[in-house]
Amino acid sequence: MLLHNVNLCSGSGTMKIGIEAQRLFDPQKHGSDFVALDLIHALQKIDRRNEYFIFARPDADRDCLAEAPNFHVVEIPGYNYLHWEQVQLPRYMRRFQIHVLHSTANTAPVRREVPLILNLHHINFMEDRRKTETRFQQLSNRYRRWIVPRVVDQAERVITVSEDEKQRILQKFPKVKAECIQVVYNGVNETFQTVVPERQQYVQTRYRLPQSYVLGLGSTDPKKNLTGLIDAFSQLAEAFPEVSLVLLDTPESLLNAALGLHVRLRSRILALENVAHEDVPALYQLASVMVYPSLRESFSAPALEALAAGVPLVCSDLPSLREVVGSAARYIQPQAPDSIAQALTALLSDEKLRHQLVEDGKKPCILLPGNARLVK
């Protein structure tokens, strides 16, 4: 389990563990939301002794998590993120007499009466204040910049996702002791490794997928480097007329803004927004290549999902990605569209190279089955 050597057991020898997962029932989950959901599912399989209280905001995807005899879902209302976390959550923790709190997404209540286990996935928000952020991103990052310095050195244990990110945290917060930070790599959902031909056919038809495509992400986060990816695709589009670009998590408006001078490529690019969770593995599996030219990463779940799905991977040459992916990718310089284009060209032209990367991606040391692991 995730809590060890925290001597707060009740007389019965069990603990009341609170798990903060505010966005757990959001129908449009993102990285840390899926990490929290997979963690809870894994804990339900291995821990019948302790009592868990899952604190979440009411939302549409309530069915994503079933209760178990020792797992209780507590839906907490709140005016906004700050009010929910800093006012409402502590009230409910007291009501249910929680012994320890595990906050799953970087922030936590500043005022608590119990020890804290903090998932600090990354500290991008402490480093990057670009004006290209959306209004929502600006407000969210402002909140994180205010909260994280106030809670990170209070935590009994800080969990982060790579050794590279651990070093960044230690540099940014010198009061935090190295032994208090433990690296736990995120796991990959088993559905990415399960090939279901009927599901693939359904997804191919539902989203009108091209027969051959490069898969990428088109997040509003500028660090995901959408414009660099489109620039790179423009360089190889003529040589590979049969290949399209499919972008996940991409509103049409975002794609149109990023196209710039490459409007002629619009018919070769498919922007997909609000893809059903259960359809994502097949979208990976059907791709010819996955490309991930991010400018900054602490871990990168999409990269591991590509490996699990058996898709050749092109990704940025970043310390965190080399740490996690190893030899199972073709690395590129993300600031250089030429580098991205050359790597994609090499893979699209060489079936043997694609096969080798897929085989390297199957190494047990890379694909970690789940993320409920012991934190000492």
C-alpha positions in Angstrom: 0.0 0.0 0.0 1.0 3.6 -0.2 1.4 4.3 3.5 4.0 2.7 5.7 5.6 3.5 9.0 3.0 6.1 9.8 1.9 5.0 13.2 -1.6 6.3 13.3 -3.6 3.0 13.6 -6.7 2.9 15.7 -7.2 0.3 18.4 -8.4 -2.2 15.8 -5.1 -1.9 13.9 -6.7 -0.2 10.9 -6.3 3.3 9.5 -8.8 5.7 8.1 -7.1 6.9 5.0 -8.4 9.9 3.1 -7.7 10.1 -0.7 -8.2 13.5 -2.2 -9.3 13.1 -5.8 -11.3 16.2 -6.6 -11.7 15.7 -10.3 -12.1 11.9 -10.2 -15.7 12.0 -11.6 -14.9 14.6 -14.3 -16.0 13.0 -17.6 -12.9 14.6 -19.3 -10.1 13.3 -17.1 -6.5 14.1 -17.7 -3.2 12.6 -16.5 -3.3 12.9 -12.7 -7.0 12.1 -12.7 -6.3 8.7 -14.4 -3.4 8.1 -12.0 -5.7 8.6 -9.0 -8.4 6.4 -10.5 -5.9 3.6 -11.3 -4.4 3.9 -7.9 -7.7 3.4 -6.2 -8.6 0.5 -8.4 -5.3 -1.2 -7.5 -5.7 -0.5 -3.8 -9.2 -2.1 -3.8 -7.5 -5.3 -5.1 -4.7 -5.5 -2.5 -6.0 -3.9 0.8 -8.9 -5.3 2.7 -7.7 -4.1 6.1 -7.7 -0.3 6.1 -10.6 2.0 5.6 -10.5 4.4 2.7 -12.5 7.6 2.1 -12.4 8.9 -1.5 -13.1 12.6 -1.5 -14.3 13.9 -4.9 -16.4 16.6 -6.4 -19.8 15.5 -7.7 -19.7 15.1 -11.5 -21.0 13.1 -14.4 -18.6 10.1 -14.5 -19.7 8.7 -11.1 -19.7 5.1 -12.5 -15.9 5.1 -13.0 -15.5 3.9 -9.5 -17.4 1.2 -7.6 -17.4 1.2 -3.8 -16.1 -1.7 -1.8 -16.7 -2.8 1.8 -13.7 -0.7 3.0 -13.8 2.0 0.3 -16.3 4.9 0.7 -16.9 7.6 -1.8 -17.6 11.0 -0.3 -18.9 13.6 -2.7 -18.0 17.1 -1.5 -19.6 20.2 -3.1 -17.6 23.4 -3.4 -17.8 26.9 -5.1 -14.4 26.5 -6.8 -11.2 24.5 -6.6 -9.8 26.6 -3.7 -12.9 26.6 -1.7 -13.3 22.8 -2.2 -9.7 22.0 -1.2 -8.9 24.6 1.5 -12.4 24.8 3.2 -14.6 21.9 2.4 -12.1 19.1 2.4 -10.7 19.7 5.9 -14.3 19.8 7.2 -15.1 16.4 5.8 -11.7 15.0 7.0 -12.7 16.0 10.5 -16.2 14.6 10.1 -14.9 11.1 9.1 -12.0 11.3 11.6 -9.3 10.7 8.9 -5.9 9.5 10.2 -3.8 10.5 7.2 -4.5 12.3 3.9 -3.2 11.3 0.5 -3.5 14.3 -1.9 -3.1 13.0 -5.5 -2.7 16.1 -7.7 0.1 18.5 -6.5 -1.9 20.6 -4.0 -3.4 19.9 -0.5 -5.1 21.7 2.4 -2.7 24.1 4.1 -4.3 23.7 7.4 -4.6 20.0 8.4 -4.7 18.0 11.6 -3.2 14.9 10.1 -0.1 13.8 8.3 0.1 14.3 4.5 1.2 12.1 1.7 1.6 14.4 -1.4 1.7 13.4 -5.1 3.8 16.1 -6.7 3.7 15.0 -10.3 5.7 18.0 -11.5 6.6 21.6 -10.7 6.2 23.0 -14.2 3.9 25.6 -12.7 6.8 27.0 -10.6 9.0 27.4 -13.7 6.8 28.4 -16.6 4.7 31.6 -16.6 4.2 32.1 -20.3 1.5 34.5 -21.6 0.5 31.7 -24.0 -1.3 29.9 -21.2 -5.1 30.0 -21.3 -7.0 32.0 -18.6 -7.9 28.8 -16.8 -4.2 27.6 -16.9 -3.1 30.9 -15.5 -5.5 30.8 -12.6 -4.7 27.1 -11.9 -0.9 27.7 -11.9 -1.2 30.8 -9.8 -3.1 28.7 -7.2 -0.4 25.9 -7.3 2.4 28.5 -7.0 0.7 29.7 -3.8 -0.1 26.3 -2.3 2.8 24.0 -3.1 5.5 25.9 -1.3 3.2 25.9 1.8 2.6 22.2 1.8 5.5 20.4 0.2 7.9 20.7 3.2 5.0 19.7 5.6 4.4 16.4 3.9 5.3 13.1 5.6 6.2 11.8 2.2 6.3 13.4 -1.3 5.7 11.0 -4.2 7.0 12.1 -7.7 7.2 10.3 -11.0 10.9 10.3 -12.0 14.4 10.8 -10.6 14.7 13.8 -12.9 11.7 15.5 -11.3 12.9 14.6 -7.8 16.1 16.6 -8.5 14.1 19.5 -9.8 11.9 19.5 -6.6 15.0 19.4 -4.4 16.5 22.3 -6.2 13.3 24.4 -6.0 12.5 23.5 -2.4 15.8 23.1 -0.5 14.0 22.6 2.9 12.6 19.3 1.6 14.8 16.3 2.6 15.8 14.0 -0.2 14.8 10.9 1.9 11.2 12.3 2.1 10.8 12.2 -1.7 10.1 8.8 -3.2 10.0 8.1 -6.9 7.1 5.9 -8.0 6.6 5.6 -11.8 3.1 5.8 -13.0 1.6 2.6 -14.3 0.0 1.8 -17.6 -3.6 0.7 -17.8 -3.8 -2.9 -19.0 -6.3 -2.0 -21.7 -3.5 -0.5 -23.8 -1.9 -3.9 -24.1 -5.2 -5.7 -24.9 -6.0 -5.9 -28.6 -9.7 -6.3 -29.3 -10.3 -6.3 -33.1 -14.0 -5.5 -32.7 -13.2 -2.4 -30.7 -10.6 -1.3 -33.2 -13.1 -1.6 -36.0 -15.6 0.3 -34.0 -13.1 3.1 -33.2 -12.0 3.2 -36.9 -15.5 3.8 -38.0 -16.7 6.0 -35.2 -13.9 8.6 -35.6 -13.5 8.1 -39.4 -9.8 7.3 -38.9 -7.5 7.3 -42.0 -5.9 4.0 -42.9 -2.4 5.2 -42.0 -1.7 8.0 -39.5 0.8 9.5 -37.1 -0.8 10.0 -33.7 0.0 13.1 -31.6 -1.5 15.3 -28.9 -2.8 18.8 -29.3 -3.2 20.1 -25.8 -3.7 23.8 -25.2 -0.5 23.6 -23.0 2.2 25.2 -25.1 4.8 22.8 -23.8 3.2 20.0 -25.9 4.6 21.8 -28.9 1.7 21.5 -31.4 3.0 24.1 -33.8 6.4 22.3 -33.9 4.6 19.1 -34.7 2.6 20.7 -37.5 5.7 22.3 -39.0 7.4 18.8 -39.0 4.4 17.2 -40.6 4.4 19.7 -43.4 8.0 18.6 -44.2 7.1 15.0 -44.8 3.5 15.3 -46.1 4.5 15.3 -49.7 6.8 12.3 -49.4 4.1 10.3 -47.6 0.8 11.3 -49.2 -1.0 8.3 -47.7 -0.2 9.3 -44.1 -2.4 11.6 -42.1 -1.9 13.3 -38.7 -4.4 12.5 -35.9 -4.4 14.7 -32.9 -6.0 13.7 -29.5 -7.3 16.3 -27.1 -7.5 18.9 -29.8 -10.3 21.4 -30.3 -10.8 22.5 -33.9 -10.2 26.1 -32.9 -6.8 25.1 -31.5 -5.8 23.3 -34.6 -6.9 26.1 -36.9 -4.9 28.6 -34.8 -1.8 26.4 -34.9 -1.9 25.7 -38.7 -0.5 29.1 -39.5 0.9 29.0 -43.1 0.1 25.3 -43.4 -3.6 25.6 -44.1 -3.2 23.4 -47.2 -2.6 20.5 -44.7 -6.0 20.9 -43.1 -7.5 18.0 -45.0 -4.7 15.7 -43.8 -5.1 16.4 -40.1 -7.9 15.0 -37.9 -8.5 16.8 -34.7 -10.3 14.7 -32.0 -11.7 16.2 -28.9 -13.5 14.5 -26.0 -12.6 11.0 -27.1 -14.3 8.3 -24.9 -11.8 6.8 -22.4 -12.5 3.3 -23.6 -11.6 4.2 -27.2 -8.2 5.7 -26.6 -6.2 2.4 -26.5 -7.5 1.4 -30.0 -6.6 4.9 -31.3 -3.0 4.2 -30.2 -3.0 0.6 -31.5 -4.2 1.6 -35.0 -1.5 4.3 -35.4 1.6 3.8 -37.6 3.7 5.9 -35.2 3.2 8.0 -32.1 5.0 11.3 -31.8 5.5 13.2 -28.6 7.6 16.4 -29.2 7.0 17.9 -25.7 9.3 20.7 -24.5 9.2 19.7 -20.8 8.1 16.5 -19.1 8.3 15.0 -15.7 7.2 11.5 -16.8 4.9 11.2 -19.8 2.1 8.7 -19.5 1.3 9.0 -23.3 4.8 7.8 -24.2 4.4 4.6 -22.0 0.8 4.1 -23.3 2.3 4.1 -26.9 4.8 1.4 -25.9 2.1 -0.7 -24.2 -0.1 -0.4 -27.3 2.8 -1.6 -29.5 3.2 1.6 -31.4 6.7 2.9 -32.5 7.5 6.0 -30.5 9.2 9.3 -31.5 9.7 11.5 -28.4 11.7 14.4 -27.1 15.3 13.9 -25.9 14.6 14.9 -22.3 16.2 13.3 -19.2 12.8 12.2 -17.7 11.8 10.5 -21.0 15.2 8.7 -21.4 14.9 7.6 -17.7 11.5 6.0 -18.3 11.5 5.0 -22.0 15.1 3.9 -22.4 16.0 2.5 -25.8 12.3 2.1 -26.9 12.0 5.4 -28.8 13.5 7.4 -31.6 14.6 10.7 -29.9 14.3 14.1 -31.3 15.2 17.7 -30.5 11.7 19.2 -29.9 12.6 22.8 -30.7 13.7 21.7 -34.2 10.9 20.7 -36.6 13.6 19.2 -38.9 14.6 16.8 -36.2 11.0 15.7 -35.7 10.4 15.3 -39.4 13.6 13.3 -39.9 12.7 10.8 -37.1 9.2 10.3 -38.5 10.5 9.8 -42.0 13.0 7.2 -40.7 10.2 5.2 -39.0 7.7 5.5 -41.7 10.3 4.3 -44.2 11.7 1.4 -42.2 9.5 -1.4 -41.1 12.4 -3.2 -39.4 13.2 -0.1 -37.3 9.5 0.2 -36.3 9.5 -3.5 -35.3 12.7 -3.1 -33.2 11.3 -0.2 -31.2 8.1 -2.1 -30.6 10.0 -5.0 -29.3 12.2 -2.8 -27.0 8.9 -1.3 -25.7 7.9 -4.7 -24.4 10.7 -4.9 -21.8 9.3 -5.6 -18.3 11.4 -2.8 -16.8 9.5 -0.3 -18.9 5.9 -1.2 -18.7 4.8 -1.1 -15.0 1.5 -2.8 -14.3 -0.2 -0.4 -12.0 0.9 2.2 -9.5 -0.2 1.0 -6.1 3.3 0.4 -4.7 4.9 0.5 -1.4 6.2 3.9 -0.2 8.7 3.2 2.6 
